[in-house]
Amino acid sequence: MDRGSERDTPPGRGVGDTAAGRIPLAVVVVDRAGLVSHWSTGARRLFGVSREDAVGQPAADLLPVSGTLPEDPQDGPAPDAFDAWDAGPARDLETSLGGHTGYATTGRARLRPPPQTPDGERLDVLWWAYPLVGPGPARLLVLAADATRLRDERGYDDETAERISPGLARHTELPAPEELERRLPEILPNMGPGLSTRIVAQVLELGYPVLEFSQYDRVPVTPYWGVPRRPGRTRAEETAVPRQRAVAVVPAGAEQDLEYAAVRERLEFLNEVSSGIGSSLDLGETIREVTSAAVPRFADFAGTHLRAAVLAGEGFPDGPPDASTVMFRVWVEHNDEPGRWDDTVPVGEAFAFPEHTPFYKCMVTGEPVLVPRVTEELSERISGEFEKRDLRPLIRGRSLLIVPLKARNVVLGFMVLMRRPDRPQFDDMDRTTGAELAARAGLVLDNARMYTYQENVADTLQDSMLPQVTPRMPGCDIATRYLPGTRLGRIGGDWFDTIKLPGSRTALVVGDVMGHGLNSAAMMGQLRTAVQTMAAMETPPAQLLRNLDDLARRLGDTYLATCLYAVYDPIRGELTLANAGHIPPVLVRAEDGSSELLELPTGAPIGVGGVPFEVRRVKVAPGDRLVLCTDGLVEVRGSDIGEGLAALCESAAHPAASMDDACDTIIRALNTRGGRKDDVALLMARLNGIPDEHVAEWRLDAEPREVARARRLVRERLLQWGLSQAVETAELLVSEVVTNAVRHAESDRIGLRVVRTDALLFEVTDDEPALPAMLSAGPHDESGRGLRVVSRLAREWGASASGHRKTVWFEQTVTTGR
């Protein structure tokens, strides 16, 4: 009907000819605010207003629909867009039996012509108006026709034309009511199945549009698409039709018109489906869109089944399915009574379809399977293949069409489509339409599958790259947040890390490889591994960044990264920081709650080369908080980064009940700023420090007798701390490590330190830079077993060298008791 104003050969002539009802119609939908929401091509040609100029405009200014529009009184003045109204009497059809409270209204009006018509010639418009109820914004459906064309093209004289008026009738009062009901959607093209189905149901209740030639002679209005008649029919044959009440909806000679209309309807349906599916790359949402697109316009039941690999977002399925292929019923859509299908065909069920069923045939051949009508025998056979399932009442007598969902010539699944017995059976044209629907759906599903697969890969890689940070380190508490960017692919090069260092120290690292994607993530992984290795070797911060810069340039000259490396010493209450082009950290003072950006020597990004890195030391107090983040949190395109840094300082100083709450406060304050697309890494450390009374240090001489003294000093201090259960193991391990130091030390300087935190940390330092090695001692060897004992009994142990000195340390789990 949108294209119904083509001036081709007219489909018929004569007052009583059924073809007289085949006229071009304008189709308009008005929303609840009285504004035009749908304006067909026929409306543009009839009223001379384009769709762009009509949609969103007050309908009262465009339509000659008296007494039906908001704030449009029946007897009020005509809008400026029209000449004086010459509306015929409205013909209302009461619908109290139909359950609606409104009336369908008809009328006739003479309008000022559109600009393209000859001067002085006014339009003679017939109109039908249907009030709409239910969900959605649609309030009024208006159909309108040009009575002048009835007179000019169909040969009516002025007297006959004046007697033609719009009317309403029960479709059951007209010839072939089932055909009328089936063809009614053709009046409503391009509206989508949801809206058009609701409108069709209400039109059938409110009254079918007809042309009245007399009180008893009514011709139903059917779409005229402006296509030629079947060749061979003469004008004499057309005019010989007797003037009597129509007895057939489809006039002789109009079969080609109807076939063309049917093809057009299917093409429009497929176009609407194509535009309605794939709106999201979410696999679940795409499945629902694909299934719902078929009901109720094409079928009464639709069930989508997919292979397990597709549903899981895994790689592309290998090869064709077979009898062992597991299919998941992922979605079901129908217009039967609620709950009818739920128990028998539940969503989420997984099973392999039995052989000798039409479902299996479609699955393995990749071709549509059409069963015009499911007979009693076939329903018995299908139901018998499914244990504890009585499908017979659901499928018996229905028309069945099974179409494969394919991509790249591989079957991903299939869709089961059924029509109730009261609807026309699926035919060959429906099979073609269903196959095309499935082909488009298969491509959309495969796109969603590939996106899901890529997201899973990216998420897995990102998760493997990010560390599992321990919330408590010696002398400090840690909290972190990571937010992937909003760009497609999401994976980026931001990272953070915490590394345990000798002497109860902790290295705090945050970095950002420039760019996104797998290359940036791979580079980030290499840099992070390098930082961990060098930190464990106690590489000073400035030298660590220098080594990292050299590594990045060896890996390639296309990579740049920023990095901030900080070492916290909880015993000395000191931060040592070095920066390579990264945004500065924020230090929140516990004493007064103030916050400040630490001024650090900026340095050049990693990968630039040839730029020195400098170190700054900052004294901190117990309870101070250090906040490190990547620029994705504070930098927004189009805004000054200074604004983001100021917001970071302000939000970091906000009081919070816990470290996690403090992180959430920062994220809420800065992540709501519009335009953020980059990754965000946030690391916060509360610098608790270690009290002096929890640290004990002694200096030992490089003599064998000092081993016994070391055992005694450790025993006394552990008893003082109330850790009697740890004394025996601690004495043994300290004895082994001090013995090695005495044996290999080159001077008389041996240090012993015990630190109490969540665990007991023991450190023995001497001036021999060579790191100890664990040896394989034989049964008769007198030495070589000390480090094996330490490795077996200590929770952790290690050794590091700095300058001309080395430190051997081990941790012991704290056990209380006296």
ABEGO torsion letter per residue (X at the ends): XAAAABBBBBAEBEAABAAAABBBBBBBBBBAAGBBABBBAAAAAAAGBBAAAABGBBAAAABBBBGABBGBBAABBBBAABBBBBBBBBBBBBAAAAGBABBBBBBBBBBBBBAABBBGBBBBBBBBBBBBBEBEABABBBBBBBAAAAAAAAGBBAAAAAABBBBBBBAAABBGAAAAAAAAAAABBGAEAAAAAAAAAAAAAAEBBBBBABAABBBBBBBBAGBBBBBGBBAAAAAABBBBBBABABBBGAAAAAAAAAAAAAAAAAAAAAAABGABABAAAAAAAAAAAAOAAABABBBBBBBAAAAAGBBBBBEBBBAABBBBBABBBBABBBGAAAAABBBGBBBBBBBGBAAAAAAAAGBBBBBABBBAAAAAAAAAABBGBBAAAAABGBBBBBBBBBBGGBBAEBBBBBBBAABBBBBAAAAAAAAAAAAAAAAAAAAAAAAAAAAAAAAAAAAAABBBBBABBBGBBBBBBBBBBABBGGBBABBBBBBBBBGGBBBBBBBBBBEBEAAAAAAAAAAAAAAAAAAAAGBBAAAAAAAAAAAAAAAEAABBBBBBBBBBBAAAGBBBBBBBGBBBBBBBBAAAGBBBBBBBBAEBBBGAEGBBBBBBBBBBBBGBBBBBBBAAAABBBGBBAAAAAAAAAAAAABBBABAAAAAAAAAAAAAABBGBABBBBBBBBBBAEBBAAABBBBBBBBBAAAAAAAAAAAAAAAAAAGBAAAAAAAAAAAAAAAAAAAAABABABBBBBBBBBABBBBBBBBABABBBBBBBBBAABABGAAAAAAAAABABBBBBBBEABBBBBBBBBBBBEX
